[in-house]
């Protein structure tokens, strides 16, 4: 089974697979939170999405409340916050757990990939990023402190574009 076949609902609860959410395009998956010190990264994520969308790229936000309770809202509250505060237009999934016994199956696969420092395993914090090519292969992992504008992240995104 491909990573793109992994079931994960959209933020509005509509059943989907990761492939349906990404549209079969290269994607940057990011576990997001609305009340985190890193939440301003939404600005850069939206800019990255807008800059490369016409080249077949998307960002996908994956809300998670496992780090300091920083994503406590309902799906509707998350959608309203992201849209009103940061103008987010990229797709978002349902809120999931990324670590522990309730970890979403998507993160069982993602966490096997090493980040730029060689670390695999559990998600460290909100805004950890995974770059997937159009086939759903994980090609890079970036720790939460790597901002969307980081030259290495941008170079990696450009490398997966058709």
Secondary structure, 3 states (H helix, E strand, C coil): CCHHHCECCECCCCCCEHHHHHCCCEEEEEEECCCCCCCCHHHHHHHHHHHHHHHCEEEEEEECCCCCCCCCCCHHHHHHHHHHHHCCCCEEECCCECCCCCECHHHHHHCCCCCCCCCCCCCCCCCCEEEECCCCCEEEEECCCCCCCCHHHHHHHHHCCC
